[in-house]
Amino acid sequence: MRIGIGYDVHRLVRGRQLVLGGVTIDSEWGLDGHSDADALLHATCDALLGALALGDLGHYFPDADPRYRGIASVKLVERVVQMVHDHDYRLQNLDAVVIAQKPRLAVHLPAIRRNLAALLLTDLGAVSVKTKTAEGLGALGRCEGIAVHAVCLIAPDIR
């Protein structure tokens, strides 16, 4: 079995769509980035790649490459999940924490978990997503961005 840790953070900006876990959240604020800036999916990809000892997301999808400008992060997850399977592993579980002062995300968690499970080709019970605020501390507490920590466990595919 192998464990991977992922982290991502993006600045919040007005007038951009907010996407977390591949789910569009109704908000006047969105995450700024080269792609759709889905910090949850980016941290998830980094956790999976870390578990495989294959580096990070930027190595495979560099932000300097115009091909990835505005790309939906679900496409990145699909590629990374294929890499996991190509190495004869399967996801056992994912645990993620989204740190956001705003918007309140708890109501969106069921949809986010369902979408993540589908993207990761696993059962809903293998996917945990929690939200926390930064208690008003630092840049996250001032509503300047959203950060995500993710941990995954993968195991050899014995099917």
N, C-alpha and C positions, 0 to 999 in steps of 0.2 A: 504494500500500500504506500501511497505517496501523498504528501500534503503540500498545498500551494497557498501562498498568501498574495493577495492583490490589493492595490490601493489606487484611487484616482480622485482628482479634485478638479473642478472647473468653476470659473467665475460666473456668477449670475448677472445677466444683462436684460434690459427691457426689450420687448419686441421680438424675442426669439422663442421658438417652441420649446417647451420643457418635456424631455423624454427621459424616462427612467425605467429600466428593465424592459425596454421596447414598448412601453405604454406612454401615450401622450397624456400629460397632466394639464388640466385647465389652469393656466397661470399667466399673469402679465409678464412674468420673468421666466427666462430660459437659460440654459447653460451655453456658454460661449466656447467654441472650439472648432477645429478643422473639419471634423465630422459632425454628426448630430449631437456630439458631446454627451452621450449617455454614460454618465460616470459609473452607474451600476453595472452596465454591461462591460465597460472597459476594465473595471476592477475584477469582474468575474473572469474575463479573458486572461488577465495577468495572473490570477490565481491558478487557472488551468495550465497556462504555459509554464508557470513556476513549478507546478507539480511534475511536469515533464522535463524540467531543467532546460527549457528551450528559450529562455530570455523573456522579453516583454513585448507587449503589443506594438510599440513603436518600431521594433525591429522588423516586423512583418508588414506593418501599415504605417509608414513614416508620414508625419504631418507635412513634410516638405514635398510629398508626392501629390501632384494635382489630381491623380486618379481617385484619391480618397476624399477630396473636398466635398463636404456635405453628405458623405455616405451614411446610410443608415447603419447603426452599430449592430443591428441584428445580422447583417451580412458578415461582419467580423466574427461574431459569435459562431455562426454556421461554419466558417472556415476553421476556427479554433477547435470546435467540437469534432470536426472531421480529423484534425490533427491528433486529438486524443484517441479517437477510434483507430486511426492509422498506426498508432503506437501500441495498439491492442490493450487499451485501458478503457474503463467506463467510470463515469462519475458516480460516486457513492453518496456524497452530499455536498451541499453548498450552504454556507452561513454568511450572510452579509449584513452590514450595518450602514444605513444611509444617515449621514449627519447633516441635518438641514434645519435651520431656524424657521424658514418659511419656504414654500407653503407647507401646510400641515399635510402629511402624506398617509396617515394611518388608514383613511378610507380607501386608498388606492392599493393597499398591500395585497388583498386577495387577487386582484387582476394582475398585478406585477408578479406575484408568485406563480400563478397559472401560466403566464406568458414565459417566464424563465424556465419552468419545468418543461414546457413544450420545446423551447429553443435548445435546451440542454439534453433533450431526449431522455428524460427521467421522470420519475413519479413526483407528484406534488409534495409528498411527505419527505422528499430528499432535499427540498429547497426551503430555506429559512431566510426571511428578510425582515429586519427590524429598523425602526426609525428612532433617532435620538436628536435632541436639539443640542446646541453648544452652550446652553444656559447663558446666552448673551456674551460669551467670552470670545475674544479674538475676531478674526475676519469672518469665520463661519457664524459666530454669534451676532455679528453686525449685518448679517444677511448678504454678505458679499460673494458667497459661493456655496457649493454643496460638495461634500467629500463622502467617499465610500471605502469601507474596508471589507474585504471578502476573503474567506478561507474555504478551501475545498479539499476533499479527500477523493482520490481516484484509486482504483484497484484494477489488477489485471482482468481482462475480459475472458472469462472461462466458459463462455457459451459454446 
